[in-house]
Amino acid sequence: MSATSAGRTDRTAVLCGLGGWLPRRRVGNDELAARLDTDDVWIRTRTGIRSRHLAAPHEATSDLAVAAGRRALANSGTPEADAVVVATTTPDRSCPATAPLVAARLGLSGAAAFDIGAVCTGFVYALTAGAGLVTSGVADRVLVIGADVYSRIVDPDDRQNAVVFGDGAGAVVLRAGHADEAGALGSFDLGSDGDQEDMITVAAGGSRLPADPALTSHAERHFAMRGKKVFRHALSRMTESARTVLDRAGLTVDDVDRFVPHQANLRILRTVAAGLGLPADRCATHVETAGNTGAASIPLALAHDHANRALRPGGRVLLTAFGGGLTWGSCLLTWPDLPPAAEPAHQEEESAP
Ligand code: UT7
């Protein structure tokens, strides 16, 4: 392990920039209720979601990732990074990875660049990988992005999933620093259970079952989730992972200033927070106006909290996620003193009635 300054060996990844991006088009519950067998009350009661943003037909994951990445780099004070990690379930193409293209479009050609696939836990996995690049000395500055365009894989006529998922991207910049600095990333916990792979899946489109319309059904070519079972797994895995990472750090929930969970469903967030013994007002919620944005949800919730001054510099932040795989993970950090975002996360545009 290399040191960042003479005599110190506690080289640590420190968060020093944050940015988010939501596509312009906002889709309210009533717009979905006008064409699907659903209604605003069901959606709000079961998920907490009032609206979500959907990408335009020409917008791909890399477009959202570049917008969020540019904001995070600007917020960090310098446009440089020597590694770019993109967590996504909806890469621009199945080959190559999306990260090299994102790096090039951000003026970071030459940087190490790779994708991480851990579905909705992707950002926590990518953050852990990015921190590892920093602590090992492989990179001095890492841009970590979570970006997803779920509207490309969710069947728009599937009422269960079309109401839940939204599109978006969020990003953070990590730099080399020390464990006692505000922004330092601390303990991590990652896990998976591949025996439950069919809980959240797009069956066709990979090497097991190519997405040939002659050989696959419409359902196999779209995102499928066993909602109720996933809900139960999410509650137990997120709670266990949050406890594990706190134990590893020798901390308790009383030490947590802000809990920023994956924004799957408001009921999940509230139940996990309550199960951990955290008051509801310490739990970040952004799902109401963004929906479930997959790998983007945690950095977007951080950007939303930062804009609303809900994150206190020096305060301890607990990130916990759960997703397809199944996968789960948590990370602890102290919050840095970041400048306010120079640009808004999106230019809001009302959906047509
Ligand atoms: O991000 C990765 C991890 N993802 C999650 O953690 C998501 C976890 N799951 C969920 O958030 C919830 O399970 C959903 C929001 C997806 C579904 O909510 P639920 O309360 O679990 O509903 P359900 O699946 O038990 O369905 C209850 C009823 C069913 O009707 P019957 O069988 O009782 O007649 C569904 O067909 O609600 C029906 N339903 C709907 N009704 C109106 C399902 N979707 C809708 C809808 N509008 N959009």
Residues whose N, C-alpha, C, O or C-beta is under 5 A from the ligand:
A	BS01	UT7	D37 T38 D39 W42 R46 T47 C120 R159 Q160 V163 G227 K228 V230 F231 A234 A264 N265 N292 F322 G323
